[in-house]
Amino acid sequence: MKKSFALRIDTEVYDAIEKWAADEFRSANGQIEWILAEALKKAKRHPKQKNNNKT
């Protein structure tokens, strides 16, 4: 499940994220999610993946 929230971000930073996202065929929102996930992994704070496979 994803949670929605408002994010205030500098226009120049957003423009850079938007360009980066386009270069990688993602939306700006998808790029921000990816950046956050990578930062959490690097800091060893990424939440454990939920196991949705039911056997």
C-alpha positions, 0 to 999 in steps of 0.5 A: 500500500502506498501513502500519499502526502504533500512534498514541498521541493525547490523548483530547480531540484524538482526540474533536475529530478524530472529530467533524471526521471525522463532519462530513465523512463520514469515519472518524477514521482517514481524517480523520487520513490526510487531515490528514497529507496536507494538512500534507505538501502545505502543507510541500511534502513530499508524496511524488509520486503513483505512476503506476499507469496502464499503457498 
